[in-house]
Amino acid sequence: MKKALIILTISLVSIYFYKYFITEDMIAGTYVNRNYENDFIGENPHVADTLIILKKNNFVSSYFGNGTYELNHTIFSTNISLNYDNGHEQGSLETSIERIFFGNLKINLNQDLDQYYEKIK
């Protein structure tokens, strides 16, 4: 009985860290937005967009322009803050980043509408 409880605990902790603990080295890469057709979502891109997250806390996006990002870890998630300047306006978008179960990372834009950036490379 004790062995089963230990195995279950280790499994749950491993799944938690796999899904929610994300480091800066892990997020660097190219992302594309998914389910972007809804045009009433405020700051969220409602056109096809590619977000390139670079090392040293920088990113480039055709929608947001150039900017910087910060990662913040909480008990139940890893959050990302994108601070941007697209030439017309400056702003900040704060959201969570997680791993699709046994898949790529995703940066949530609107969880209700399943809008997110998915890491493709």
Backbone as JSON Lines, residues from 0, in Angstrom:
{"i":0,"aa":"M","n":[0.83,-1.2,0.0],"ca":[0.0,0.0,0.0],"c":[0.87,1.27,0.0]}
{"i":1,"aa":"K","n":[1.95,1.24,0.81],"ca":[2.84,2.4,0.87],"c":[3.53,2.62,-0.47]}
{"i":2,"aa":"K","n":[3.92,1.52,-1.13],"ca":[4.57,1.63,-2.43],"c":[3.65,2.29,-3.44]}
{"i":3,"aa":"A","n":[2.4,1.9,-3.47],"ca":[1.42,2.46,-4.41],"c":[1.22,3.95,-4.15]}
{"i":4,"aa":"L","n":[1.17,4.33,-2.89],"ca":[1.01,5.75,-2.54],"c":[2.24,6.56,-2.95]}
{"i":5,"aa":"I","n":[3.41,6.01,-2.76],"ca":[4.65,6.69,-3.16],"c":[4.7,6.84,-4.68]}
{"i":6,"aa":"I","n":[4.37,5.78,-5.4],"ca":[4.37,5.83,-6.87],"c":[3.35,6.84,-7.37]}
{"i":7,"aa":"L","n":[2.17,6.87,-6.78],"ca":[1.14,7.83,-7.17],"c":[1.6,9.26,-6.91]}
{"i":8,"aa":"T","n":[2.2,9.49,-5.76],"ca":[2.7,10.83,-5.41],"c":[3.79,11.28,-6.39]}
{"i":9,"aa":"I","n":[4.73,10.41,-6.65],"ca":[5.81,10.75,-7.59],"c":[5.23,11.01,-8.98]}
{"i":10,"aa":"S","n":[4.27,10.23,-9.4],"ca":[3.65,10.43,-10.72],"c":[2.94,11.78,-10.8]}
{"i":11,"aa":"L","n":[2.18,12.12,-9.79],"ca":[1.46,13.4,-9.79],"c":[2.42,14.59,-9.77]}
{"i":12,"aa":"V","n":[3.47,14.51,-8.98],"ca":[4.46,15.59,-8.92],"c":[5.17,15.71,-10.27]}
{"i":13,"aa":"S","n":[5.51,14.59,-10.88],"ca":[6.17,14.62,-12.2],"c":[5.27,15.25,-13.26]}
{"i":14,"aa":"I","n":[4.01,14.88,-13.29],"ca":[3.06,15.47,-14.25],"c":[2.92,16.96,-14.02]}
{"i":15,"aa":"Y","n":[2.84,17.36,-12.76],"ca":[2.74,18.78,-12.43],"c":[3.93,19.56,-12.98]}
{"i":16,"aa":"F","n":[5.16,19.09,-12.69],"ca":[6.35,19.8,-13.17],"c":[6.44,19.78,-14.68]}
{"i":17,"aa":"Y","n":[6.06,18.69,-15.31],"ca":[6.1,18.6,-16.77],"c":[5.16,19.63,-17.39]}
{"i":18,"aa":"K","n":[3.98,19.78,-16.85],"ca":[2.97,20.66,-17.45],"c":[3.17,22.12,-17.11]}
{"i":19,"aa":"Y","n":[3.57,22.45,-15.88],"ca":[3.54,23.83,-15.43],"c":[4.89,24.5,-15.18]}
{"i":20,"aa":"F","n":[5.94,23.76,-14.97],"ca":[7.22,24.41,-14.69],"c":[7.99,24.57,-15.99]}
{"i":21,"aa":"I","n":[8.14,25.81,-16.43],"ca":[8.76,26.11,-17.72],"c":[9.84,27.15,-17.49]}
{"i":22,"aa":"T","n":[11.02,26.91,-18.07],"ca":[12.14,27.81,-17.9],"c":[12.33,28.67,-19.15]}
{"i":23,"aa":"E","n":[13.19,29.68,-19.04],"ca":[13.45,30.57,-20.17],"c":[14.06,29.82,-21.35]}
{"i":24,"aa":"D","n":[14.94,28.87,-21.08],"ca":[15.53,28.09,-22.17],"c":[14.46,27.28,-22.92]}
{"i":25,"aa":"M","n":[13.45,26.83,-22.21],"ca":[12.41,26.02,-22.83],"c":[11.48,26.84,-23.72]}
{"i":26,"aa":"I","n":[11.27,28.11,-23.42],"ca":[10.28,28.87,-24.19],"c":[10.85,29.53,-25.43]}
{"i":27,"aa":"A","n":[12.17,29.64,-25.53],"ca":[12.76,30.26,-26.72],"c":[12.36,29.44,-27.95]}
{"i":28,"aa":"G","n":[11.88,30.14,-28.99],"ca":[11.47,29.45,-30.21],"c":[10.42,30.23,-30.97]}
{"i":29,"aa":"T","n":[9.82,29.58,-31.94],"ca":[8.82,30.19,-32.82],"c":[7.43,29.65,-32.48]}
{"i":30,"aa":"Y","n":[6.48,30.57,-32.36],"ca":[5.1,30.24,-32.01],"c":[4.16,30.81,-33.07]}
{"i":31,"aa":"V","n":[3.06,30.11,-33.34],"ca":[2.01,30.64,-34.21],"c":[0.72,30.66,-33.42]}
{"i":32,"aa":"N","n":[-0.13,31.66,-33.71],"ca":[-1.38,31.72,-32.96],"c":[-2.42,30.82,-33.6]}
{"i":33,"aa":"R","n":[-3.25,30.26,-32.76],"ca":[-4.3,29.33,-33.16],"c":[-5.65,29.91,-32.75]}
{"i":34,"aa":"N","n":[-6.67,29.64,-33.55],"ca":[-8.05,30.07,-33.27],"c":[-8.15,31.58,-33.11]}
{"i":35,"aa":"Y","n":[-7.59,32.31,-34.04],"ca":[-7.51,33.77,-33.96],"c":[-8.64,34.49,-34.68]}
{"i":36,"aa":"E","n":[-9.64,33.8,-35.16],"ca":[-10.68,34.4,-35.99],"c":[-11.58,35.38,-35.24]}
{"i":37,"aa":"N","n":[-11.64,35.31,-33.92],"ca":[-12.51,36.2,-33.14],"c":[-11.87,37.59,-33.06]}
{"i":38,"aa":"D","n":[-12.55,38.6,-33.58],"ca":[-11.95,39.93,-33.66],"c":[-12.38,40.87,-32.53]}
{"i":39,"aa":"F","n":[-13.06,40.36,-31.54],"ca":[-13.54,41.23,-30.45],"c":[-12.75,41.04,-29.16]}
{"i":40,"aa":"I","n":[-11.57,40.5,-29.22],"ca":[-10.84,40.11,-28.03],"c":[-9.83,41.16,-27.6]}
{"i":41,"aa":"G","n":[-10.04,42.39,-27.85],"ca":[-9.15,43.44,-27.37],"c":[-7.75,43.35,-27.92]}
{"i":42,"aa":"E","n":[-6.76,43.18,-27.05],"ca":[-5.35,43.16,-27.44],"c":[-4.94,41.91,-28.21]}
{"i":43,"aa":"N","n":[-5.67,40.83,-28.08],"ca":[-5.25,39.58,-28.7],"c":[-5.26,39.68,-30.21]}
{"i":44,"aa":"P","n":[-4.28,39.07,-30.86],"ca":[-4.23,39.12,-32.32],"c":[-5.41,38.38,-32.94]}
{"i":45,"aa":"H","n":[-6.07,39.02,-33.89],"ca":[-7.18,38.38,-34.6],"c":[-6.82,38.15,-36.07]}
{"i":46,"aa":"V","n":[-5.53,38.12,-36.33],"ca":[-4.98,37.77,-37.64],"c":[-3.86,36.76,-37.4]}
{"i":47,"aa":"A","n":[-3.46,36.07,-38.46],"ca":[-2.35,35.12,-38.33],"c":[-1.11,35.87,-37.85]}
{"i":48,"aa":"D","n":[-0.42,35.3,-36.89],"ca":[0.75,35.96,-36.33],"c":[1.79,34.92,-35.94]}
{"i":49,"aa":"T","n":[3.04,35.3,-36.08],"ca":[4.15,34.48,-35.62],"c":[4.88,35.26,-34.54]}
{"i":50,"aa":"L","n":[5.06,34.61,-33.41],"ca":[5.76,35.19,-32.27],"c":[7.08,34.45,-32.12]}
{"i":51,"aa":"I","n":[8.18,35.18,-32.18],"ca":[9.5,34.57,-32.02],"c":[10.06,35.03,-30.68]}
{"i":52,"aa":"I","n":[10.19,34.09,-29.76],"ca":[10.74,34.39,-28.45],"c":[12.23,34.09,-28.49]}
{"i":53,"aa":"L","n":[13.01,35.11,-28.23],"ca":[14.46,35.02,-28.27],"c":[15.02,34.85,-26.87]}
{"i":54,"aa":"K","n":[16.25,34.48,-26.79],"ca":[16.89,34.41,-25.48],"c":[17.14,35.83,-24.98]}
{"i":55,"aa":"K","n":[17.47,35.95,-23.74],"ca":[17.73,37.24,-23.08],"c":[16.48,38.12,-23.04]}
{"i":56,"aa":"N","n":[15.32,37.49,-22.87],"ca":[14.05,38.17,-22.6],"c":[13.57,39.12,-23.7]}
{"i":57,"aa":"N","n":[13.8,38.8,-24.95],"ca":[13.31,39.6,-26.06],"c":[12.4,38.77,-26.94]}
{"i":58,"aa":"F","n":[11.49,39.46,-27.65],"ca":[10.64,38.76,-28.62],"c":[10.36,39.68,-29.8]}
{"i":59,"aa":"V","n":[9.93,39.07,-30.91],"ca":[9.55,39.77,-32.12],"c":[8.23,39.16,-32.6]}
{"i":60,"aa":"S","n":[7.3,40.02,-33.01],"ca":[6.01,39.57,-33.5],"c":[5.52,40.56,-34.55]}
{"i":61,"aa":"S","n":[4.88,40.05,-35.6],"ca":[4.33,40.97,-36.6],"c":[3.15,41.74,-36.03]}
{"i":62,"aa":"Y","n":[2.45,41.2,-35.05],"ca":[1.3,41.87,-34.45],"c":[1.72,42.82,-33.32]}
{"i":63,"aa":"F","n":[2.55,42.32,-32.4],"ca":[2.95,43.11,-31.24],"c":[4.19,43.96,-31.48]}
{"i":64,"aa":"G","n":[4.96,43.66,-32.51],"ca":[6.21,44.38,-32.75],"c":[7.32,43.78,-31.91]}
{"i":65,"aa":"N","n":[8.3,44.59,-31.58],"ca":[9.42,44.14,-30.75],"c":[9.09,44.37,-29.29]}
{"i":66,"aa":"G","n":[9.67,43.54,-28.44],"ca":[9.41,43.74,-27.03],"c":[10.26,42.86,-26.15]}
{"i":67,"aa":"T","n":[9.95,42.91,-24.88],"ca":[10.62,42.09,-23.88],"c":[9.59,41.26,-23.15]}
{"i":68,"aa":"Y","n":[10.05,40.23,-22.49],"ca":[9.13,39.39,-21.71],"c":[9.75,39.07,-20.36]}
{"i":69,"aa":"E","n":[8.88,38.72,-19.44],"ca":[9.29,38.28,-18.11],"c":[8.52,37.02,-17.77]}
{"i":70,"aa":"L","n":[9.19,36.07,-17.16],"ca":[8.53,34.87,-16.66],"c":[8.35,34.97,-15.16]}
{"i":71,"aa":"N","n":[7.2,34.55,-14.68],"ca":[6.92,34.52,-13.24],"c":[6.35,33.15,-12.91]}
{"i":72,"aa":"H","n":[6.93,32.5,-11.92],"ca":[6.48,31.17,-11.52],"c":[5.61,31.28,-10.27]}
{"i":73,"aa":"T","n":[4.45,30.64,-10.32],"ca":[3.59,30.52,-9.14],"c":[3.45,29.03,-8.83]}
{"i":74,"aa":"I","n":[2.71,28.71,-7.82],"ca":[2.55,27.3,-7.44],"c":[1.84,26.51,-8.54]}
{"i":75,"aa":"F","n":[0.85,27.12,-9.19],"ca":[0.04,26.37,-10.15],"c":[0.25,26.76,-11.6]}
{"i":76,"aa":"S","n":[1.21,27.64,-11.9],"ca":[1.41,28.01,-13.3],"c":[2.72,28.76,-13.48]}
{"i":77,"aa":"T","n":[3.09,28.88,-14.74],"ca":[4.15,29.78,-15.14],"c":[3.49,30.87,-15.95]}
{"i":78,"aa":"N","n":[3.68,32.12,-15.57],"ca":[3.06,33.24,-16.26],"c":[4.11,33.99,-17.07]}
{"i":79,"aa":"I","n":[3.66,34.59,-18.16],"ca":[4.55,35.36,-19.0],"c":[3.92,36.74,-19.21]}
{"i":80,"aa":"S","n":[4.75,37.74,-19.15],"ca":[4.32,39.11,-19.4],"c":[5.06,39.6,-20.64]}
{"i":81,"aa":"L","n":[4.3,39.9,-21.7],"ca":[4.88,40.42,-22.95],"c":[4.72,41.93,-22.95]}
{"i":82,"aa":"N","n":[5.83,42.64,-22.93],"ca":[5.82,44.11,-22.98],"c":[6.25,44.52,-24.38]}
{"i":83,"aa":"Y","n":[5.36,45.21,-25.1],"ca":[5.6,45.44,-26.51],"c":[5.48,46.91,-26.91]}
{"i":84,"aa":"D","n":[6.04,47.19,-28.09],"ca":[5.94,48.49,-28.73],"c":[5.86,48.22,-30.23]}
{"i":85,"aa":"N","n":[4.67,48.36,-30.8],"ca":[4.51,48.03,-32.22],"c":[4.59,49.25,-33.13]}
{"i":86,"aa":"G","n":[5.06,50.37,-32.61],"ca":[5.18,51.57,-33.42],"c":[3.98,52.49,-33.29]}
{"i":87,"aa":"H","n":[2.82,51.94,-32.97],"ca":[1.6,52.73,-32.8],"c":[1.2,52.85,-31.34]}
{"i":88,"aa":"E","n":[1.5,51.81,-30.58],"ca":[1.14,51.82,-29.16],"c":[2.1,50.94,-28.38]}
{"i":89,"aa":"Q","n":[2.15,51.2,-27.09],"ca":[2.92,50.37,-26.17],"c":[1.93,49.68,-25.25]}
{"i":90,"aa":"G","n":[2.28,48.5,-24.82],"ca":[1.37,47.8,-23.92],"c":[2.02,46.59,-23.31]}
{"i":91,"aa":"S","n":[1.21,45.86,-22.58],"ca":[1.67,44.66,-21.9],"c":[0.54,43.64,-21.92]}
{"i":92,"aa":"L","n":[0.89,42.41,-22.15],"ca":[-0.06,41.3,-22.13],"c":[0.45,40.28,-21.12]}
{"i":93,"aa":"E","n":[-0.33,40.02,-20.09],"ca":[0.06,39.04,-19.08],"c":[-0.83,37.83,-19.19]}
{"i":94,"aa":"T","n":[-0.22,36.65,-19.27],"ca":[-0.98,35.43,-19.43],"c":[-0.17,34.23,-18.94]}
{"i":95,"aa":"S","n":[-0.73,33.07,-19.06],"ca":[-0.03,31.86,-18.6],"c":[0.57,31.11,-19.78]}
{"i":96,"aa":"I","n":[1.57,30.34,-19.46],"ca":[2.2,29.48,-20.46],"c":[2.22,28.07,-19.88]}
{"i":97,"aa":"E","n":[1.86,27.1,-20.7],"ca":[1.82,25.73,-20.23],"c":[2.15,24.79,-21.39]}
{"i":98,"aa":"R","n":[2.25,23.54,-21.07],"ca":[2.55,22.53,-22.08],"c":[1.27,21.78,-22.41]}
{"i":99,"aa":"I","n":[0.99,21.64,-23.7],"ca":[-0.1,20.77,-24.12],"c":[0.33,19.36,-23.75]}
{"i":100,"aa":"F","n":[-0.56,18.57,-23.16],"ca":[-0.18,17.26,-22.62],"c":[0.53,16.43,-23.69]}
{"i":101,"aa":"F","n":[1.76,16.08,-23.41],"ca":[2.64,15.35,-24.32],"c":[2.74,16.06,-25.67]}
{"i":102,"aa":"G","n":[2.83,17.38,-25.62],"ca":[2.94,18.15,-26.86],"c":[3.77,19.4,-26.67]}
{"i":103,"aa":"N","n":[3.46,20.39,-27.49],"ca":[4.21,21.64,-27.51],"c":[3.79,22.58,-26.4]}
{"i":104,"aa":"L","n":[4.61,23.61,-26.18],"ca":[4.24,24.68,-25.25],"c":[3.15,25.54,-25.87]}
{"i":105,"aa":"K","n":[2.34,26.14,-25.03],"ca":[1.36,27.1,-25.53],"c":[1.26,28.28,-24.59]}
{"i":106,"aa":"I","n":[1.13,29.45,-25.21],"ca":[0.94,30.7,-24.48],"c":[-0.53,31.05,-24.63]}
{"i":107,"aa":"N","n":[-1.26,31.0,-23.54],"ca":[-2.7,31.23,-23.59],"c":[-3.01,32.7,-23.88]}
{"i":108,"aa":"L","n":[-3.95,32.92,-24.8],"ca":[-4.44,34.26,-25.07],"c":[-5.86,34.41,-24.54]}
{"i":109,"aa":"N","n":[-6.71,33.43,-24.81],"ca":[-8.07,33.41,-24.28],"c":[-8.47,31.95,-24.11]}
{"i":110,"aa":"Q","n":[-8.49,31.48,-22.87],"ca":[-8.77,30.07,-22.62],"c":[-10.2,29.68,-22.96]}
{"i":111,"aa":"D","n":[-11.16,30.58,-22.78],"ca":[-12.55,30.28,-23.1],"c":[-12.76,30.0,-24.59]}
{"i":112,"aa":"L","n":[-12.04,30.74,-25.43],"ca":[-12.16,30.57,-26.88],"c":[-11.04,29.69,-27.44]}
{"i":113,"aa":"D","n":[-10.23,29.12,-26.56],"ca":[-9.11,28.26,-26.95],"c":[-8.18,28.97,-27.92]}
{"i":114,"aa":"Q","n":[-7.88,30.23,-27.64],"ca":[-6.96,31.01,-28.47],"c":[-5.61,31.02,-27.76]}
{"i":115,"aa":"Y","n":[-4.57,30.67,-28.51],"ca":[-3.24,30.58,-27.92],"c":[-2.17,30.61,-29.0]}
{"i":116,"aa":"Y","n":[-0.93,30.86,-28.57],"ca":[0.24,30.68,-29.42],"c":[0.78,29.29,-29.14]}
{"i":117,"aa":"E","n":[1.04,28.52,-30.19],"ca":[1.62,27.19,-30.03],"c":[3.04,27.19,-30.56]}
{"i":118,"aa":"K","n":[3.95,26.61,-29.79],"ca":[5.35,26.53,-30.21],"c":[5.47,25.5,-31.32]}
{"i":119,"aa":"I","n":[6.08,25.93,-32.43],"ca":[6.24,25.0,-33.55],"c":[7.7,24.6,-33.77]}
{"i":120,"aa":"K","n":[8.64,25.41,-33.27],"ca":[10.06,25.02,-33.33],"c":[10.87,25.83,-32.35]}
